[in-house]
Amino acid sequence: MDNDQFDDALLRAAMDRTALSGWGRLTIVDAARDAGIPLDEARRRYPVKAALLLKLGRLADESALVDDGSTGTVREKLFDLLMRRFDVLQQYRAGVRAVLRTLPFDPLLAAGLGAATYESMRWMASAAGLDVTGLIGTLRVKGLVGVWTCTLRAWDCDDSEDLSSTMAALDQALDRAARLGNLLEYGRRRSATSATAEAATTHSSEIDPSIDLPLEPHPNYP
């Protein structure tokens, strides 16, 4: 059994047990025994059980980021990237939903997964062609985190086989984010214009009107 097979077996066993008894009652030992894998190797690869959820997040990212040669607008790319992540979560649906029920009562886990989600969305935004550097880049990533969180709630309630409700929610969330993005861009342009005008006004008020006005006639002037 290679590392990928080991991780897959342990993750599936852990999510199955979480679906039955909840995240709080899960132990790596129980999941490893359910999967029939060595406890010492499970301990080495997953020292804490939260590492299982981080592994699931990385699997979702890797699946989303596979370059299939598709093209499109930034919005279309974001839609495809995020839906690919949901396709991975769907494979562990019952367990993931049980974890979501735990988050309001486990602030440390919620904080850790929140940080991991931010990093995932930074990758998704960058892969879609967005600039994620600087303050504006940070705002873009945070906006995409909001899109993901909103759509995740819809996915949690979506019992359809084709995830049609999830896709509709993602479509609407991206539309709202696009409208907000337009407002931010407008605000940036307006602020820049205002700053330029203010600088010009300030500069003009500091200019001595006698400057560049010759006090003596130019020698070539008749």
Summary of the structure (lengths in Angstrom):
residues: 222
radius of gyration: 26.9
end to end distance: 99.0
largest distance: 104.9
contacts: 593
relative contact order: 0.08
helix: 77%
strand: 0%
